[in-house]
């Protein structure tokens, strides 16, 4: 009898809960943004209620699942199921998240960093199939990563291995990361950086073709807005996207030197910028790596894309 898996993806802007089959296909999903303004207890209650609801409407019992897999943005001590800090959600500091959700269920709850979950999902069901080693890099509101070594997630001593978003790529940058350091990859190249990067181009005298209203709140500048600019050949949007691609390419070069993986998979919303963005990432990497590449390395985009978080969380129950 085939297994039904349950995954929970708690991100900075959305929370998804899904039932997934053993091939990584979503059977049903509940999507919400209501968790952002709730406190810790409110988020736990919402997650537990939505899991019970999705089971109910699919005529399933807890006992039909091998467990509940959860991915959450932030630094997570995996062995204890504690979220140590998170950059994208208020609260959740030294919070026993796994235990809190577990109190609502009898089956095992597994908690990991969302990028680790996505990496494992990609390895099991996506572009990582057939590889023993790979790195998954997610580029969205923030930047995170997961590492697969010898078919297993590598979590490190605490559980926070793979926080490549916090590698410093521009020490003299004016951009301060949520971690407090200047010039982290996440500060320079993710969704949170876009308002600053776009505004700086305008201050330099660059002219945008985007028809932004005079009272446009620059904090609303997003990947979607820049994609519109890219599609209409807006020079400012194109420069910002190119700059982000450069820093991601630089980050991948550092990952290559540290781990020498055969495969790097890119996921997250900003990969929707398309070929010009991906080409900038790859060209930057190859310019830096030059003849230090002795065996082929593949840089590709996620196969499970927008649902990588929740599918990956479900996959954790198979680890």
C-alpha positions in Angstrom: 0.0 0.0 0.0 1.4 3.4 -1.0 2.2 5.9 1.7 0.7 9.4 2.0 3.1 12.0 3.3 2.3 15.2 5.1 4.5 18.3 4.9 4.3 21.7 6.5 6.3 24.7 5.1 6.4 27.7 7.4 8.0 30.6 5.5 8.4 34.3 6.0 5.4 35.2 4.0 3.4 32.0 3.6 2.5 28.8 5.3 1.7 25.7 3.2 0.4 22.3 4.4 0.2 19.5 1.9 -0.5 15.8 1.4 2.1 14.3 -0.9 2.4 10.8 -2.5 5.5 8.7 -2.7 6.4 10.1 -6.0 6.5 13.7 -4.7 3.1 14.7 -6.3 0.8 17.0 -4.3 -2.5 15.4 -3.5 -4.0 18.3 -1.6 -2.8 21.6 -0.2 -3.8 24.3 2.2 -2.1 27.7 1.7 -2.2 30.6 4.1 -0.5 33.9 4.9 -2.3 34.4 8.2 0.5 33.1 10.3 2.8 36.2 9.8 1.0 38.4 12.3 0.3 35.7 14.9 2.3 34.9 18.0 4.0 31.5 18.4 1.0 29.9 20.0 -1.3 31.2 17.3 0.9 29.8 14.6 1.1 26.4 16.2 -2.7 26.3 16.6 -3.2 27.3 13.0 -0.7 24.6 11.7 -2.3 21.9 13.9 -5.9 22.8 12.8 -4.9 22.9 9.1 -3.2 19.5 9.3 -6.3 18.0 10.9 -8.5 19.7 8.3 -6.5 18.4 5.3 -6.7 14.9 6.8 -10.4 15.2 7.4 -11.2 16.3 3.9 -9.2 13.4 2.4 -10.7 10.8 4.7 -7.4 10.1 6.4 -6.4 9.4 10.0 -3.2 10.3 11.7 -2.2 6.6 11.6 -2.3 6.7 7.8 0.8 8.9 7.8 4.4 7.9 8.7 4.8 11.2 10.4 4.6 15.0 9.8 7.5 16.8 8.2 8.0 20.4 8.9 10.4 23.0 7.3 10.7 26.4 8.8 12.8 29.4 7.9 15.6 30.0 10.5 18.4 28.4 12.4 17.2 25.1 13.8 18.9 22.7 16.3 17.7 19.6 14.6 18.3 17.1 17.3 16.1 19.0 19.8 13.6 20.4 17.3 14.2 23.9 18.5 14.2 27.0 16.3 17.1 29.1 17.6 16.5 32.3 15.6 14.7 33.3 12.5 15.2 36.3 10.2 11.9 36.2 8.5 9.3 35.7 11.3 8.8 37.6 14.5 9.4 35.5 17.7 10.4 31.9 17.4 13.6 32.5 19.3 14.9 29.4 21.2 11.3 28.0 20.7 10.6 24.3 21.0 8.6 24.2 17.7 8.7 20.5 17.1 7.5 19.8 20.7 4.7 22.4 20.4 3.3 20.8 17.2 4.0 17.3 18.5 1.6 18.0 21.5 -1.3 18.0 19.0 -0.5 14.6 17.4 0.5 11.0 18.3 2.6 10.4 15.1 6.2 11.6 14.9 6.9 15.3 14.0 10.2 16.0 12.2 11.4 19.6 12.1 14.2 21.0 10.0 15.3 24.2 8.3 13.2 24.9 5.2 16.2 24.9 2.9 17.3 21.5 4.2 13.8 20.2 3.6 13.8 21.6 0.1 17.2 20.1 -0.6 16.0 16.7 0.5 12.8 17.0 -1.5 14.9 17.9 -4.6 17.2 15.0 -4.0 14.3 12.5 -3.6 11.9 13.8 -6.2 13.5 16.6 -8.3 16.6 17.6 -10.1 18.8 15.7 -7.6 17.6 12.3 -8.5 20.5 10.1 -9.5 23.1 12.2 -7.5 24.7 11.1 -4.3 25.9 14.7 -3.5 24.4 18.0 -4.2 23.7 21.5 -2.9 20.3 23.2 -3.0 20.3 27.0 -2.9 17.0 28.8 -2.4 16.7 32.5 -3.4 13.6 34.2 -2.3 12.7 36.5 0.6 16.0 35.3 2.0 18.7 32.9 0.9 19.2 29.5 2.4 20.8 26.2 1.4 20.8 22.5 2.1 23.6 20.0 1.6 23.3 16.4 0.6 26.5 14.3 1.1 26.5 10.6 0.3 22.7 10.5 0.0 22.1 12.2 3.4 21.4 15.7 4.6 24.5 17.2 6.2 23.4 19.3 9.1 26.7 20.0 10.9 27.3 20.2 14.7 24.3 22.3 15.6 22.0 21.7 12.7 22.8 24.9 10.9 25.2 23.8 8.2 24.5 25.3 4.8 23.6 28.9 5.8 25.3 30.1 2.7 23.1 33.2 2.7 25.3 34.5 5.5 28.6 34.1 3.7 30.1 37.6 3.2 30.4 38.5 -0.4 30.9 42.3 -0.2 32.6 43.3 3.1 32.4 47.1 2.3 28.7 46.9 1.4 26.3 49.4 3.0 23.7 46.6 3.1 23.3 45.1 6.6 22.0 41.6 6.8 19.3 40.5 9.3 22.1 38.7 11.1 23.8 42.1 11.8 26.7 41.7 9.5 27.4 43.8 6.4 27.6 42.3 2.9 26.1 38.9 3.4 24.9 37.2 0.2 21.4 37.4 1.6 21.8 41.2 2.2 23.0 41.7 -1.4 20.9 39.4 -3.5 17.6 38.3 -2.1 14.1 39.8 -2.0 14.8 41.8 1.1 17.5 43.7 -0.7 15.5 44.7 -3.8 14.0 48.0 -2.5 17.4 49.3 -1.5 19.1 48.2 -4.7 16.4 49.7 -7.0 16.4 53.0 -5.1 20.2 53.3 -5.3 20.0 53.0 -9.0 17.5 55.8 -9.2 19.7 58.0 -6.9 22.6 57.4 -9.3 20.4 59.0 -12.0 19.3 55.9 -13.8 15.9 56.2 -15.5 13.3 53.4 -15.1 10.6 52.6 -17.6 8.4 51.1 -14.9 5.3 53.2 -14.5 5.6 53.6 -10.7 3.2 56.1 -9.1 4.9 59.2 -7.5 3.9 58.0 -4.0 5.2 54.4 -4.6 6.4 52.9 -1.4 9.8 51.5 -2.3 9.5 48.8 0.3 7.0 47.2 -2.0 9.6 46.7 -4.7 9.6 42.9 -5.2 10.8 40.2 -7.5 7.5 40.3 -9.3 7.8 44.0 -10.0 11.3 43.6 -11.3 10.1 40.7 -13.5 7.6 43.1 -15.1 10.5 45.6 -15.6 12.6 42.8 -17.2 9.8 41.9 -19.6 9.5 45.5 -20.7 13.3 46.0 -21.1 13.6 48.4 -18.2 17.3 49.2 -17.7 17.1 49.7 -13.9 15.3 46.4 -13.4 17.8 44.6 -15.6 20.8 46.1 -13.7 19.4 45.1 -10.3 18.7 41.6 -11.5 22.2 41.4 -13.1 23.8 42.6 -9.8 21.9 39.9 -7.9 22.9 37.3 -10.3 26.6 38.3 -9.9 26.5 37.9 -6.2 24.7 34.5 -6.4 27.4 33.4 -8.9 30.0 34.5 -6.5 28.3 32.6 -3.7 28.2 29.5 -5.8 31.9 29.8 -6.5 32.6 29.8 -2.8 30.3 26.7 -2.4 32.2 25.0 -5.2 35.5 25.6 -3.5 34.3 24.4 -0.1 32.3 21.3 -1.2 33.1 20.6 -4.8 29.6 19.2 -5.5 28.6 17.7 -8.9 25.2 19.5 -8.8 23.9 22.8 -7.5 20.1 23.2 -7.8 18.6 26.7 -7.6 15.1 27.3 -6.2 13.0 30.1 -4.8 10.9 32.8 -6.3 13.7 34.9 -7.8 14.6 32.1 -10.2 11.4 33.2 -12.0 13.6 36.0 -13.4 14.5 33.5 -16.1 17.4 33.0 -18.5 19.2 36.3 -18.2 19.4 36.0 -14.4 20.5 32.3 -14.6 23.1 33.2 -17.3 24.6 35.9 -15.2 24.9 33.5 -12.2 26.6 30.9 -14.4 28.8 33.3 -16.3 30.0 34.8 -13.0 30.8 31.3 -11.6 32.7 30.1 -14.6 34.7 33.4 -14.9 35.8 32.8 -11.3 36.3 29.1 -11.4 38.1 29.1 -14.7 40.4 26.0 -15.1 39.8 24.9 -11.5 36.8 22.8 -12.8 38.3 19.4 -13.3 35.1 17.5 -13.6 31.7 18.7 -14.8 29.5 20.6 -12.4 25.8 21.1 -13.2 24.0 24.3 -12.2 20.2 23.9 -12.8 16.8 25.1 -11.6 14.5 23.2 -9.3 12.2 20.6 -10.8 9.6 21.0 -8.0 9.8 24.8 -8.0 7.2 26.7 -6.0 6.2 23.6 -4.0 9.7 22.6 -3.1 9.3 23.7 0.5 6.2 21.6 1.3 7.2 18.6 -0.8 10.6 18.7 0.9 9.0 18.9 4.3 6.9 15.8 3.5 10.0 14.0 2.2 11.7 14.4 5.6 9.4 11.6 6.9 11.2 9.3 4.5 14.7 10.2 5.6 
